[in-house]
Amino acid sequence: MWLHWVVLRLPRWLELPEAMCTGLLFTVLLSTILMLLALYIRELEHDMMLKSPHLSKF
């Protein structure tokens, strides 16, 4: 949550347009969600390989 606070205050600190900071916040949120999804999928694949070792041949 602190990152959102920093991004929302960037326009005042760096005198950037608010639209640019909104885009930056959207990018940060999207990349965070995608990273968490990738970690979840990796864990899921790892669990599936441990449960059925014959699938790891593919």
Secondary structure, DSSP 4 states (H G I P E B T S, - for coil): -HHHHHHHHHHHHH---HHHHHHHHHHHHHHHHHHHHHHHHHHHHHHHHHH-GGGGG-
